[in-house]
Amino acid sequence: MFLSGEWLRPAPEGIYCEPGDFYIDPWRPVPRALITHAHSDHARAGCGAYLTSAENAPLLRHRVGSASIEALPWGKPLRIGPVEVSFHPAGHIRGSAQIRLAYRGEVWVITGDYKRQADPTTALFEPLRADVIVSECTFGLPIYRWPPAEGVIQELLAWWQACAAEGKNAVLYVYALGKAQRVLASLPSDAGPLYVHASIAAINALYEAEGVKLASWRPATEWVKGTAGALILAPPQVQGSRWVERFAPYEEGQASGWMAIRGRRRQRALDRGFVLSDHADFPALEETIRESGAQRVFLTHGYRAEMAQYLRTRGWEAYLWETAYAGEVDSEPDGSLGGPVADASSGELPPEAPA
């Protein structure tokens, strides 16, 4: 819902700022779009002009092609009509931003997707003060509480080493944009042979071109039959495909916030699950809302109804907005920075296409 008289509200095309006449993360083509990050549920091709963070610009350009893209450094204000706009680190993936909007003495913050854990591939989340906060709540239930990321990486390394000791490979399913690079940047450079799916290789090249240091990796096209003891990173949608079978014998794992629920791992028939998410867990969601000082909260996607009920019992005015954002999903619609997967078994994901 939206409240009568609000100058920022959901519209059929996306979140609309009426006084500035622009949209934030629209899910339909619009004349002017402000983009929080480059995942496909937040950044879509076909808009007339885009404004995003400078760190996100190369990823957005890869997604939308030869569109008009303007980039802003972190924290630099820009006036769009009577509205002052600035981008601030969200910590979700590289270049992900919160968007701060100031109009007639009132400040709104649109969080986009975000996380509070440190990530070697992007800027750390920046707490912002606001009168109103528009927040995701992908993991908006108290059961979602993330362990320290360093410990999860050590668990992943131990699993990889155990697989190698048994003459097996380790296939790890990770989102191709963001999660894969976070894992690679966290692994020792000399940990062992490491291969990646073509969709991940394409994004790795963009990250490395911007100076992000990743562990030494090779594209899976260079795989030599009979190799054992390797770690292979691949998007979740290739599980069960012919593409994976080339790495036999192998074990399968996934790095995701959903791995906090044991049933999710069993459902996907995984040998191991690693609780590593690029979204805020429940305590971080509450901490962010409290630190903002906002009394009004609008929730865009995730466990919205449950989170709203929790916030209301603690004194916040909490409302739900209908949006087209997906959050962190097992099927990974954003994995390739392109369109849907036509044939995951081929090892190649489709080129850029309007989402």
N, C-alpha and C positions, 0 to 999 in steps of 0.2 A: 504494500500500500504506500501511498504518499500523502502528505498532509497538505491541505489546501493552502495556497500561497507560497509553497516552497519554490525556490528559484533553481533547485537541482532536483531532478525526478526521473524515474524510469519512463521511457517512451517505447513505442514499437521498434525503433531502430537501436536503442541502447540508452545509457544514462545521459540525460540531456541537461545542459546548462543553458537556460533560457536567456539570461542577460548577455552571455558571451556568444550565444548561438553556435555551440559546438557540442560534440558528444564525447564521452569517455568510454573507451573499449567497446565501440558499437558492434553489434552482431549483424548489421546490414550496412550496405554502402551509404555513406553520408558525405556532405561537402567537406566537413572538417572534423578530424578525429584526434583526440589525445589518447595515447596508448601507454598503458602501464608496463607491459612486457610482451615478449614475442611468442608466447604460446598461442595456439590457434584459436582457443576459445576467447581470447582477449584481443588478438590482432588479426584482422581479416583484410584481404585485398579488396580493391574496388572503390576506396574512398578518394575524394578529390585531393585532400592534403592531410598530412600526418604531422603531429608534434609529439616528441618522445624524449627520453633522456639521451644524452650523448653516448652513454655506455651501451644503450640498447639499440642505437641507430643501425649498426652493421647487421644485427640479427633481424631487425625489422625490414631492412632493405633486402635481405636475403629472402624474406617471406613475401613481400608485396611487390618486389621488382622495381621498375623504373618510376615509381610514384614520387610525388613531391613530399620530401621528408625534411622537417626542420628539427634540429636537436638542441636541447638545452643542457648546460652543465648543471650538476647537482646544486640545488638551492638558489639558482639564479631566477629572479622574478621576471615575468613577462606579462604585460597587460594585453588582454584580448577584450576589446571593448571596455566596459567598466570593471571587468573581473581580473584580479591579479592571480596568476598561475605560477606554480613552481613545482619542480620534481625533486623528490627526496628518496634515498635508498630504502628499498623494501626488503632486500636480502633474500628474496624468493629464488631467483636465478640471476645470472649476469644481466645487468641493465634494468632489472625490475624496479619499479618506482611506486611510491605513494604520490598522489597528486594533491597538493594543497591549493585550495581556492579561497580567495578573500573577496568579499563583496559587501559593501555598505556596512562595514564593521563586524561582519560575521564570517567566521572561518569554518570551512568544511574540509575534511581530509578523506580522500578515497584511498583505501589501503591497497586495492588490487589484491593479488596473492602475496603473502609475506611469511617470513620466518624470522625468529629471533636468534637462532643458533648461528655461530660464525661459519663462514663459507669461504674457502681460499680463492674462489673464482669471482667474487663480487663484493661490493661494498656492504658493510654491516648495517642492519636495520637502524633507522634513525627515529627515535620517539618524537612525536609531534603533538603540540597542543592544538585543540580545536573546540569549537562550540558544538559541532556535529561530526560524528565519524561514521563512515560507510565502510563496513568491514566484511571480509569473507569469514566463514567459519566452517571450512571443510572438515576439520576435526573438532567440532564444537561439542564434544561429550567429555565428561571427566575421566573416562577410561583412557583417553589419548594423552600420554605424558611421555615425552621423548627421553631416552637415555642419552648420555654424552656421546656426541658423534665420534670422538676419538676412540672410545671403547668399541663402537660398532665397526669401525674400520679395522681394529685389531681382530675382532671376531671374523670379519671377512677374510683377512689375511690368513688366519689360522685354518679356516675352512679350505681356502685355496691350497695351502701347504699340505693339508691332510689328503685332499684329492690327488695332488701330485705324488705323494708318498704311495698311493694305491695305484698309480699309473693311469689316473683319470684326469680329464679336463674339468674345469669349473665354468659353467655358463651362468652368468649373472644378468638377470633382466632388470634394466634401468631405463628411465625415460631418456630419450635421445638428446633432448635439449635441457640442459641444466643438471639433472641427476648424474648422467654419465660423466660429465666434465668435473663435477664435484668429487666423484669417486676417484677419477684419474688424478686430480690435483692433490688428493689426500694420500695416495699410495706412494711408497718408496719407488724411485725411478728404476731401481735395479731389482724389483721384487720377482721378476720372472717374465716369461713370454706372455705378451698381452695383445689380444686381437679385438677389433671392434667391427660391428656391423656397418655397412655403408652409410646408413642414415646418421650414425654417431660420428663417423669419420668426417662427414661434411661439416658438422657443427664444431668438431674439434679444431678443424682448420680455421674457422672463424675466431674461435677463442684464442688460439695460438697467435694468430695475426695481430690480436690486440694485446699481446704480451703475457697471456695467462700461461703459466708453466704446468704442463701435464706430464704424468709418468709416460715413459717411452711406450708407444703403441704402434701396431701395424693394422692396416685394413684386413678384414677377413679374406679378401680376395688373394692375399699372399699366403694363406694357410697351406701348410704342407701336410699331406695325409700321413698319419702315423705319429704326428707330434703329440706328446703327452705332457701334462703338468702345466698347461696354459690356462689363463683366465680369459674368457671371451665375454665381452659386454654386448648386449643385444636388447632391442626394444621388446616389451612383453608380448606384442602381437605375433612374434615369430615362434613362440613356444608351440611345440607340436608340429612344426613344419619340416619340410625336407631340408631347409637351410640348416637347422640345428643338428640333424643326424650326421652331418659330416664330421662332427667333433666327438663322436662316440669312441670310447666309453666316457661318459660325463655324468656329473651331478648338476642339478639346477637350483638356483637360488634367486631371490628377488630382493631388491632394496626399495622399500616403500613404507610410508606411515601405516598402511593397511596391515603390514606384517605384525603390528602390535596385537592383532587379533588372530589367535592360533587357527581358528576356523578358516580364515582367508588363505593361509598357507596350504592347509589340507585341500581346500576347494580347488586350488590351482595345481595340486599334485607336485608341490615343490619339496626338495630335500632340505632346504634351509630358507629362512626368512630373516632379513636384516632390517631393523626398525630405523630407517633413515628417510626423513621426509623433508621436502622443501616448503612445507607449510607450517604455520604456527600450531603448536599443540594447545590443549585446553588452557593450561595455566598462562601461556604466552598470549592467548587471545584476551583473557581477562586482564592481564597486566597491561596490554597495549591500550585497551579501552579505558582502564583506570588512569593510566599516565596521561592520556589525551586531555583529561579534565572535561570531556564532553558529557552532557546529560542525556542527549538524544543519540541513539545508535540505530543505524539501518543495516540489516544483514542481507547479503546478496546471494550466497550459495553455501552449501554444506548442510550441517545440522542446524538449520536456521530456527525452526520452531522450538527446539529444545534449548538452544542458546538464548533465544529471546525470553523464554520463560524463566530461565536461570537469572538473566540480567534483571528482569522485572522484580524478582524477589529481593534483589539487592539495591533497588532504588533507581535503576536506569529506566528511561523511556525507550523501549526496544520495539522495532518494527521490522517487517519483512518486505523485501523488494524482490519482485520476479525478474530474474535475469537469465541469460543463456550461458552462464559460466559453469564450467564442469568441475573445477578443483582438481584434486589428484584422483584419477580414476584408473582402474586396472587395465582398461582397453587402450589407454594412452592416445587420445585423439590428436594430441599435440606432438607426438613423438618425432615426426620427420620434418617438421617445419613445412609440410606440404599437405596434400589432400589425403583421402583415405587410401589404405593399402590395397592395391589390386592383387598382388601375389607376393605375400610375405616370404614364401619359400625360395624366391629367386635371390634373396639377399640384397635386392635393390628396392628402395621405396620410390614412389613416383616423384617427378620433379615438382617444382612449385606450381600450385594451382589455387584458384580462388576457393576459400573455405566457406 
